[in-house]
Amino acid sequence: MNALRKVLGWALWDWGSSAFNAIILTFVFTVYLTKAVAPDPDSGSASLGIGLTIAGVCVALFAPVTGQRSDAGGRRKLWLGVHTAIVVLSTAALFFVRDEPSYLLLGIVLVTVGSVFSEFAAVNYNAMLVQVSRKDNVGRISGFGWSMGYFGGLIALTIVLFAFVQPEVGLFGVTSEGGLNIRAVALFSAVWFGLFAIPLFLFVPEAPASGERLRHNFFASYVVLAKRLARMWRTERRTLWFLAASAVYRDGLAAIFTFGGVVAAGTFGFSSTEVVIFAIAANLVAGLGALAGGRLDDRVGPKAVIVGSLVALAVLGAALVLLPGKAAFWVCGLALTAFVGPAQSASRTFLTRIVQPEREGEAFGLYATTGRAVSFLGPLAFSGFIGLFGTQRAGMAGIVLVLVAGLAAVLPVRAPKGVQ
């Protein structure tokens, strides 16, 4: 029972954090910022892009060191709590962003702060996987965590759409005047994340310290990190290669969700309502895929799941490039999402299996950094191929090529000892 409480408490954090990712960053609040708050969508999108670029740079620069310091001090859960609280507070503060251009800067700053500390929190959250799992079930538990994120986002998004966004008079008498309905969504998201984060802090124990001396000077930690990377190059080159290879295909995986709705509407003629319905179905399928992939991970090993998922994604993506009609998008698109979750989950377990004990925070900090370092690949391939060939189908082919490149890069990485 104690082990079950630890796993469920850990996974509920992912369920809660999905409100920030799905509602604030992806589907609702950033759309409100660019369309209703900004003077026009183009300038709003440009401002949001600058804010998220700054967030990406901050994560790339600081994530490995924050993870390293939490490992050294045995304060992984403490820093997860601090970073989670900052995300919750910055999300709640979005309530004050009215639908007037003078509030745009406040909205961009709060979204940027939330994005940075959400990534910092995820570093320690991912590292805690080793505290709630064993070697024989780490894949299953990782998959369960990913699925909880998908299911939590699906349910939170559905509540928001029907309680606040769509009705003329929503829950608690909320209307769209002054952007109140969307501002209320920000409060809902903050409460959702805060409540579902609590079980982790009640039921998951703190991690042991790594034994490494904690530097009081934050920037001196970069010297330690540089020495650690040099040592990893000599003795743990497999880990470094996996971090680089996974960054490539992880960006391709992110691009599938980022541009899926755009392609559905632009190439396959989906209406706005059909796009939302497809998004809900895609989250459901992705969550079920993550659950199944986690069980397969424990049986055949994470590398086999990663490689198999990437091959399936490349084939299905190529089919979407060639096949016409909405039916093709429904079948191939949902099949694509079924393999995204397993690839994401198995990547986390692969790193967990090969990293040195008590170094998980640092490793997942590097995991975040390498992902940020190449986060331009998917968008560049999509937009670049459209620019070259003039169609969204060509952009889809660009994303497929990113996945294939990631597959080629990860194939030489040796699987963890004792698993396939």
N, C-alpha and C positions, 0 to 999 in steps of 0.2 A: 504493500500500500504506500509506503514511504517513497519507493522508487517511482510509482505511478504519479504521486503528487508532484515530485520533482519534474518529471517529463511534462506533465500537463501544465504546471506553473510556468515552465520555460517556454512551451509552445504558445501559451496564451499571450505572451509578450508580442510574438509575431502577429497573432490575431489582432491585437490592439494597434500595433504600429502600422498595420495595413491601412488604417483610416488616414494617416498622414500621407502615405504614398499614393493611395488610390483617389482619395477625395481632394486633398489639398494640392498635391503636385501634379496629378494627371488629369482628372476628369472634371473637377468642379471649380476650385478656387482660382487656379491659375487662368482658367478660361474667363472667369469673372474679372480678374485683374486686367487681362489684355483687351477684353471687349467692353466692359462697363466702367472700369475705373480710369483706364488710360484714355487720352484724347482720341486715339484711333488704334485699331488692332495692330498695325505695323509698328508704331512706336512702342506700344505696350509689349509686343513680342520681343522687340529688340532690347528693351529694358529688362525683361524677364531673362532673356538669354545672357545678358551681362551678369545679372545676379547669380544665376546658376553656374556660369563659368567661374566666377569668383569662389563660389562654394566648392566647385570641383578642384580648384587650385589649393584651397585650404585643406581639403581632405587629402589630396595627394601629398602635401607637404607635412602634415601633422599626424595623420592616422598611424603610421608605423611607430612613432615615438610615444603617442598616447597609449597604444597597445603594449609597448615595451615597458612603460612605467607602471601600468596596472599589473603586469606580470610580476615585476620586481617587488612591488609592495604588497602583493597578495590582496589587491583591492579592486578586483575585476567587477564585482557586484556593486561596490560603492560607486565607481565611475560610471557604470551602466545606469545607476540610479540618478546621478547628477545630470548626465547627458539626456536621459529620458525626461527629466523634469524640465530641462531647458526647451526641449521640443514641445512638450505639453504647454508650457507657458507662452512660447512664441506663437503656437497655433491658436490658443485662446485669445491672444492679443490681436489676432486678425479680425476679431469682432469689431474693432474700432476703425476698420478700413471701409469708409463709405464710398459710394459710386461717384466720386468726384476726382478729377485729375490731381488735385492737391494731395490726395491720399496715396498716390501711386508709389512714391518713394518708400513710405512706411510699409506698404504691402510687400514690396520687393525685398526690403531689408529683413522683414520678419520671415518671409518664405526662405530667403537665403540662409538665415541663422538656423531655422528649423532643418533645412536640408543638410547643413554641415554637421549639426549635432545628432541628427538621425543616423548619419553614416558613422560617426564616432561611437554611438551607442551600438550599432550593428557589429562593430569590430569586437567588442566585449561579449555581445550576445552570441555571435558565432563561436567565439572561443569557449564559451560555456557549454558547448555541445559535449565536450569530453567529461564534464562534470555530471551529466545526466544520462550518459550512455556507457555501454561496454563495447569491447571490440566486436562482439558477435551480434550486436544490434544497433550499432551506430548509424548504419544506412537507413534502417527502418525509422529511427527516431528523427534523423535529419529530414527524411521525406515527410514525416508527420508534421514537423515544424513548418516546412515549406507549404504543405497543404493547408495548414491552419492560417497562414498568411493569405493564401488565395481565397479560402472560404470566408475569412473575416472581412476581407475587402469586398467580396461579393455581397455579403449581408449588410455591411455598413453602407455601401453605395446604394443598395436597393432601398434601405430605410430613408436615406437622404433624399433620393429622387422622389419618393412617394409622400414623404412627410414635409419636405421643405421646398424642393425645386419646382416640381410640376404644378401643385395646386395654386390657385389664386390666393386662397387663404389656407396656410399650412398649419402645422401643429402649433399649439399655444397662440393661435391667431396671427401668426407671422405672415406678412405680405412682402412683396418685392420693393416696396417704397424705401428709398435710401439704400437699396441692396440688402435689406434686413434679412431676407430669407437665406441668402448666401453667407452673410455674417453669422447667422445662427448655425449654419452648417459648420463653421469653424469652431464654435463652442462645442457642438456635438462631437466633432472629431477629437477635440482636446479631452473631453470627458471620457469618450470611448477608449482612447489610448491610455489615459491615466488609470482608469478602473481595471482594465485587463492587464496592465503591467504589474499590478500589486502582487498577484500570486507568486510571481518569480521571486520577489524579495522575501516572501514568507517561507517558501518551500525549497529553494535552491541554496545550498551552502556556499560560503565564500571560497574562492580558489586559494590553494596554498601559494605562498610566495615562491618565486623562481630561485631565490637565493642570491641573485645578482644585486650588488650594492646600488641603491637608488640614488641617483644624482639629484642634489637639491637645485642645481642650475638646469632648467629645462633644456636649454640649447646644448649643454654638454652631453645630453642624451644622443645627439646626432653623431658625436664622436663614437659613442658606444655602438650605435646602429651601423656606422660605416665599418667598424671592426667586425661586427657580427656578419655583415654582408660579405666581407672578404673571407671570413671563416666559412660561411655557407658556400662560397664559390669553390673553396678547396675541398670541403667535406660533405656538403649537402647540395651538390649541383642539380640533382634531380628536382629538389624543391624549388629552386630558382627558375629552372626551365618550365616547370609546371605553372608557376605563377605567371610567367610571360605567355605561355601557350593558352592557358585558360582565359587570360584577359582578352585574347582575340575572339574566341568563340563566345565568351560571355557577352561581349558587345554585340555580336550577331544575334544572340538570344534576346537581348534587350530591344534590339531594333524590330524584332518580330511584333512585339506588343506596341512599341512606339508608333510604327507606321501601319499597323494592321487596319485600324479604323480608316486611315487616309486612303489606303488601297481599296478597302471595301466600298467606300463611297465613290472614289474617283474612277476606278477601273471596272468594278462589278456592279455599279449602280445602286448601292444600298442607300436607303433613306436614313435620316438621323435616328429614327426610332429603331430601324433594323440594325443599325450599328450598335446601339445600346443593348439590344437583345442579344446580338452576337457577342458583345463584350461580357455579358453576364454568363452566357453559355461557355465562353472561352475560359473564364475564371473557374467555373465548375469543373470543366474537363481537365484543366491544368492542375487543379487540386487533386483530383482523382489520379491523374498521371503521376504526381509526386508521391502519393501514397504507394502506388504499385511499384514505382521505380525504387523507392526506399527498401522495400522487401527484396526486390531483385538484387539490389546493391549488396545486401548481406549474403546472398547466395553465390553470386558470380563475381563480385568485386566492383568497386567504383569505376575503374577504367573501362571495363566492358560496358557498363551502363552509359558512360559518357560517349564512347565511340559509337555504340549502337544508336544512341539518341541522335548524335550528329549526322550519322549516315541517313537515318530516317528523315530528319529535318531537311537535309539537302535534297533528297529524292522528292519529298512532298513539296518543297519550295519550288523545285524545277517544274513539277506538275502544275502548280499554280501559275507559273510564268506562261505555260503553254495552253492551259485549258480555259475556255470561255464559260460565262454563265454563273449565276448566283449559286446554283447547286454545287458547282465545282468548288466555289469558295467556302461554302458551308462544310462540305466533306473534308477537303484538304486543309482548310484553315483550322477547323477543330482538331483534326488529326495532328497538325503542327503543334498546337498548344499542349496536346497530350505528352509530347516529348520534351517540351521546354522545362517543366518542373523536374523530371528525373535528371536532366543534364545539370541543372542548377544545384540540386540536392547532392548528387554524386560528386560534384566538384568540391563542395564543402567537406564531405566525408573523406575524399582523397587527401586533401590537405591535412585534415585531422589525423589521418593514419600515418603520414610521413613526417610530420613536424615533431621536433624534440619536445618531451613533456615540459610543462610549465612555460613553454614559449608560444602558446597558442595565440595570445593577444597580439604579440609582435607579428606573428605569421599572418593573422587575419588583417592586421594593419597594412602589411605589404600587399595582401590580397586586394584590399580596397584601393591602394595606391596604384597598382598595376592596372586595375580595371579603369580607374580614372585616366591613367596616362594614355590609353588607347580608345577612350570613349568617343573619339571622333570617327572611328572606322566605319561603324554602321551608318550613321547619318551621311558621311562623305560618300560611301559606296552607293547609297540610295539616291542622293541628290546628284552625284557625279554621273551615274549611268543615265539618269533622266536627262541631264544636260547633254550627254553625248548622243543619246539615241532618241530622245524626245517622247518617251512613254513611261508610265509608271511600271509597266511590266519589266522594262529594262532595269528600273530601280530595284524591283524585287530580285532580279537576277544578281544585282550587286550584293544584296544581303546574303544570298545563297553562296556567293564566292567568299564572303567573309567567314561563313560557317565552314566551308571547305578548307580555307586557309587555317582556321583553328584546329580542324580535324587533323590536317597534315602535321601541324606543329605538336599536337599532343600524342600522336602515335609513337614517337620514339621514347616517350617518358615511361620508365619502368614502373610497373604496378607495385604497390606496397608488398613487402615480404609476407607470404602466407595467404595472400588473396590473389585472385586472377585480375 
